[in-house]
């Protein structure tokens, strides 16, 4: 098993970075990308899927500072 981080970018440029624990990282990535290609063929708006790093995920998912009231 391995950890995998994916950057998902929609047509408007909005980025979401997700974290996954997978058995076969290359196969998982290919399946995610294939799903998006098929969505495009069905007329749905596809999302671009790319590899991301753990640091990118942390910057996206965990705020660097919090303000207490």
C-alpha positions in Angstrom: 0.0 0.0 0.0 1.1 3.5 -0.6 -0.1 7.1 -0.1 -1.1 9.1 -3.2 -1.9 12.7 -3.5 -4.0 14.0 -6.5 -4.5 17.5 -7.7 -8.0 17.8 -9.3 -8.5 20.9 -11.4 -11.9 21.7 -12.9 -12.7 23.8 -16.0 -12.8 27.1 -14.0 -9.4 26.5 -12.5 -10.5 25.5 -9.0 -8.0 23.1 -7.5 -8.7 20.4 -4.9 -5.9 18.1 -3.6 -7.0 14.8 -2.2 -5.2 12.1 -0.2 -5.6 8.3 -0.9 -4.2 5.1 0.4 -4.0 2.7 -2.6 -2.7 -0.7 -3.4 -1.4 0.1 -6.9 -0.6 3.8 -7.4 -0.1 3.8 -11.2 -3.3 1.8 -11.7 -5.3 4.1 -9.4 -4.1 7.2 -11.2 -4.9 5.7 -14.6 -8.4 4.7 -13.5 -9.0 8.2 -12.2 -7.8 9.8 -15.4 -9.8 7.3 -17.5 -13.0 8.1 -15.6 -12.5 11.8 -16.4 -11.9 11.0 -20.1 -15.2 9.0 -20.2 -17.0 11.9 -18.4 -15.9 14.2 -21.2 -17.3 11.8 -23.8 -20.6 11.8 -21.9 -20.8 15.6 -22.1 -19.9 16.1 -18.5 -17.2 18.6 -17.5 -14.0 16.7 -16.9 -11.6 17.4 -14.1 -7.8 17.3 -14.8 -6.1 14.7 -12.6 -2.4 15.1 -11.7 -0.1 13.8 -9.1 0.6 16.2 -6.1 3.0 16.1 -3.2 2.4 15.6 0.4 3.5 19.2 1.0 1.0 20.5 -1.5 -1.7 18.5 0.2 -0.8 19.9 3.6 -0.7 23.5 2.3 -4.2 22.9 0.8 -5.8 20.9 3.6 -4.3 22.5 6.7 -4.5 26.2 7.3 -1.2 27.8 8.2 -2.7 30.0 10.8 -5.9 30.2 12.8 -7.4 33.2 14.5 -8.9 32.6 17.9 -11.8 34.8 19.0 
